[in-house]
């Protein structure tokens, strides 16, 4: 078993090494059996935000082969989202999710 820890395996203070390692991240993640994100250091990432992100990913994954023209309107309509089991518009979990994706680590290409 190989374990890659971004924060430990990449010398963040050495630009040349960091650049070389970052260019490998796509391949590392693509070949991985499992990729886990640990965001606790950032503090205010709530369990609810992570669960909502997980639920969104699971729903999208189950519809990946469907015609986007069929499911895109459902995601754009707050009432349809509730029917799909998501929280109602304005729920605090959406603010928590927006906060989570505003954190610096969420902008790394291999996170999205």
Secondary structure, 3 states (H helix, E strand, C coil): CCCCCHHHHCCCCCHHHHHHHHCCHHHHHHHCCCCCCCCHHHCCCCHHHHHHHHHHHHHHHHCCCCCHHHHHHHHHCHHHHHHCCCCCCCCHHHHHHHHHCCCHHHHCCCCC
